[in-house]
Amino acid sequence: MCGRFVIDTPPSAIAEWMSATLDFPEDWELQSADDIRPTHEVPFCILLETEGERRLSLARWGWKPQG
């Protein structure tokens, strides 16, 4: 399994659905929304427990094996 996936929803709609604040420019675009691979930057939602707030931020997709 290579870890590829598709995002077909605009980040602003994801943020609204998650009741989150968009933490990057609204005009940001995925490198390839129909073929997201490890190392691509993708939106993800985090919960800031101390502030009780959700944020939609960006992170690199993938994993790093131990060893």
Sequence and secondary structure as in RCSB ss.txt:
>XXXX:A:sequence
MCGRFVIDTPPSAIAEWMSATLDFPEDWELQSADDIRPTHEVPFCILLETEGERRLSLARWGWKPQG
>XXXX:A:secstr
    B   S HHHHHHHTT EE S TT   S TTSB TTSEEEEEEEETTTTEEEEEEEE S     
